[in-house]
Amino acid sequence: MIRESHTAILERHADFSGTHHTEPYECAWAGEATAFLYAVVPCPDPIALEVEVSADGRRWLPHGTSAVLPAGAEGIRVPISHFGGWLRLRIDGPDATAFKYDLYLVLKQ
């Protein structure tokens, strides 16, 4: 049996500073997910990525999975399991420094 997969582009060349939440993504069909955060231009400060989950796409709880993109790094991969029906990602960066990034969510059945 061939497994189904889907790659969602959540953010592309997005600019932010401070805290940002992605749009919610419905993924109840998937058995596993992986988030990929790529710096378009490496940031001089570390960037934190935290996974959040929801049963209804409106009310959010921490999933317990998080990672940090070290200062100057090109990207990180964050594997996610046992997430229910909806996912979103919280990104925390420095308030004073703009950060340009790409963010992908890869889902597999």
Sequence and secondary structure as in RCSB ss.txt:
>XXXX:A:sequence
MIRESHTAILERHADFSGTHHTEPYECAWAGEATAFLYAVVPCPDPIALEVEVSADGRRWLPHGTSAVLPAGAEG
IRVPISHFGGWLRLRIDGPDATAFKYDLYLVLKQ
>XXXX:A:secstr
    EEEEEEEEEEEE SEEE   EE TT SEEEEEEEESS  SS EEEEEEEESSSSS EEEEEEEEE TT  E
EEEEE S  SEEEEEEE  SSS EEEEEEEEEE 
